[in-house]
Amino acid sequence: MHRDPAGGVLAGQWTVHGAGHAWSGGDLRASHADAHGPNASAKMRRFFFGRPVA
């Protein structure tokens, strides 16, 4: 997690080893989706919708 001087979260970083060139998680019927690793779509929704709108 990358934080501002007050301790607020500015950005989060995930590294998924061995995923290749595919989207981690998501609809597995889609091309370029990988069932391994975290569900990237769910993680982004949690990050963005958990923040107040400026």
Secondary structure as GFF3:
##gff-version 3
##sequence-region A 1 54
A	DSSP	beta_strand	2	3	.	.	.	ID=ss1
A	DSSP	beta_strand	9	11	.	.	.	ID=ss2
A	DSSP	beta_strand	23	24	.	.	.	ID=ss3
A	DSSP	beta_strand	33	34	.	.	.	ID=ss4
A	DSSP	alpha_helix	40	49	.	.	.	ID=ss5
###
